[in-house]
Amino acid sequence: MRRILVTGGTSGIGLASALRFAGTHARIIINGRDVARGETACAAVRTANPGADVSFISADVTTHEGVHTLYERAVERLDGALDVVVNSAGGALPPTLFHENDLDMIDSVLKLWLGSTIYSCRLALPHLSDGGSIVNVASDAAKVPTPGEAVIGGAMAGIVMFSRTLAMEAKRRGIRVNVVTPSLVHGTMTYDTVMSTEFSTKLFGKAIKAAQLGLCEPDDVAALIEFLSSPTASKITGQVVSVNGGISAG
């Protein structure tokens, strides 16, 4: 039975991933900051998969203390090494032109996305079984320059290059590291935030029209995460895969 940790697992792509993993009879830990949302997420997994082995650990993975707490408790609770880590923690921040970002906002973006991913991977490695898998969630902002996403895009591109380099190092232990880069994903807090301002609604309205295969839902991304973390993808590492319904071909 695989042992799986999903950061940012209380909603959106993280929760959809936990729901899919539960169907494979894995032991799952969902991580987030809000205890009430964590309990609700676990209940949703159990409802969809009666008897699922799922629990919640509250920890802020954007901080050193929080990420240490998460992995100490996760390894203790799972009684052994992790087999899969999915890093989907992040933030729901609206696109903003760079000159309108103050330094605190820039710090927030970098910590929420890039910082949390790097911290989690660093603490995961000593506890990952040989042959394990890491799947990091970034976004197509890593590939496509978009007005209003200079800092977000920088953080996402950082996740991509960090993950590709880590894949080269971790393969010595048979550990695979891949990245999924969705664009707009309907039914997520990020989608609601992006569509909450006039600037971003106009900007991303064009992207929605370009998604001629259909706008993605969380489960569309979770399906790819499940595949990349599975034995079926045992020869795939260092890859960056877009899930965007045809918004771009990159």
Secondary structure, DSSP 8 states (H G I E B T S, - for coil): --EEEEETTTSHHHHHHHHHHHTTT-EEEEEES-HHHHHHHHHHHHHHSTT-EEEEEE--TTSHHHHHHHHHHHHHHHTS-EEEEEE----------GGG--HHHHHHHIIIIIIHHHHHHHHHGGGEEEEEEEEEE--GGGTS--TT-HHHHHHHHHHHHHHHHHHHHHGGGT-EEEEEEE--BTTSHHHHHHTTSHHHHHHHHHHHHH-TT--B-HHHHHHHHHHHTSGGGTT--S-EEEESTTS---
